[in-house]
């Protein structure tokens, strides 16, 4: 039984990542495409948790978005 087209890269689909982060697929797509350039620190933290980023990678994500990652070091659950 064919389960659909082969994935180019294993991992989360947009829909899965958005769901895990608690954001809409449409909003995630706008972030991914650079159409929404001002995600909140909470959205970035949620994406970092969904992607299971370590603290350094999560801080880098915040810097890429132009935000300081001041509260991340206290949150060991990222």
MODELLER restraints for C-alpha pairs under 7 A, 6 or more apart:
rsr = mdl.restraints
at = mdl.atoms
rsr.add(forms.Gaussian(group=physical.xy_distance, feature=features.Distance(at['CA:14:A'], at['CA:25:A']), mean=6.65, stdev=0.5))
rsr.add(forms.Gaussian(group=physical.xy_distance, feature=features.Distance(at['CA:15:A'], at['CA:25:A']), mean=5.65, stdev=0.5))
rsr.add(forms.Gaussian(group=physical.xy_distance, feature=features.Distance(at['CA:17:A'], at['CA:50:A']), mean=6.40, stdev=0.5))
rsr.add(forms.Gaussian(group=physical.xy_distance, feature=features.Distance(at['CA:18:A'], at['CA:24:A']), mean=5.77, stdev=0.5))
rsr.add(forms.Gaussian(group=physical.xy_distance, feature=features.Distance(at['CA:18:A'], at['CA:25:A']), mean=5.38, stdev=0.5))
rsr.add(forms.Gaussian(group=physical.xy_distance, feature=features.Distance(at['CA:18:A'], at['CA:28:A']), mean=6.19, stdev=0.5))
rsr.add(forms.Gaussian(group=physical.xy_distance, feature=features.Distance(at['CA:20:A'], at['CA:50:A']), mean=5.50, stdev=0.5))
rsr.add(forms.Gaussian(group=physical.xy_distance, feature=features.Distance(at['CA:21:A'], at['CA:46:A']), mean=4.77, stdev=0.5))
rsr.add(forms.Gaussian(group=physical.xy_distance, feature=features.Distance(at['CA:21:A'], at['CA:47:A']), mean=5.21, stdev=0.5))
rsr.add(forms.Gaussian(group=physical.xy_distance, feature=features.Distance(at['CA:21:A'], at['CA:50:A']), mean=5.55, stdev=0.5))
rsr.add(forms.Gaussian(group=physical.xy_distance, feature=features.Distance(at['CA:30:A'], at['CA:36:A']), mean=5.41, stdev=0.5))
rsr.add(forms.Gaussian(group=physical.xy_distance, feature=features.Distance(at['CA:31:A'], at['CA:37:A']), mean=6.60, stdev=0.5))
rsr.add(forms.Gaussian(group=physical.xy_distance, feature=features.Distance(at['CA:44:A'], at['CA:62:A']), mean=6.63, stdev=0.5))
rsr.add(forms.Gaussian(group=physical.xy_distance, feature=features.Distance(at['CA:48:A'], at['CA:58:A']), mean=5.55, stdev=0.5))
rsr.add(forms.Gaussian(group=physical.xy_distance, feature=features.Distance(at['CA:48:A'], at['CA:78:A']), mean=6.68, stdev=0.5))
rsr.add(forms.Gaussian(group=physical.xy_distance, feature=features.Distance(at['CA:49:A'], at['CA:78:A']), mean=4.99, stdev=0.5))
rsr.add(forms.Gaussian(group=physical.xy_distance, feature=features.Distance(at['CA:52:A'], at['CA:78:A']), mean=6.74, stdev=0.5))
rsr.add(forms.Gaussian(group=physical.xy_distance, feature=features.Distance(at['CA:53:A'], at['CA:78:A']), mean=6.80, stdev=0.5))
rsr.add(forms.Gaussian(group=physical.xy_distance, feature=features.Distance(at['CA:54:A'], at['CA:78:A']), mean=6.61, stdev=0.5))
rsr.add(forms.Gaussian(group=physical.xy_distance, feature=features.Distance(at['CA:55:A'], at['CA:72:A']), mean=6.89, stdev=0.5))
rsr.add(forms.Gaussian(group=physical.xy_distance, feature=features.Distance(at['CA:55:A'], at['CA:73:A']), mean=6.78, stdev=0.5))
rsr.add(forms.Gaussian(group=physical.xy_distance, feature=features.Distance(at['CA:55:A'], at['CA:78:A']), mean=6.72, stdev=0.5))
rsr.add(forms.Gaussian(group=physical.xy_distance, feature=features.Distance(at['CA:59:A'], at['CA:69:A']), mean=5.30, stdev=0.5))
rsr.add(forms.Gaussian(group=physical.xy_distance, feature=features.Distance(at['CA:62:A'], at['CA:68:A']), mean=6.23, stdev=0.5))
rsr.add(forms.Gaussian(group=physical.xy_distance, feature=features.Distance(at['CA:62:A'], at['CA:69:A']), mean=5.72, stdev=0.5))
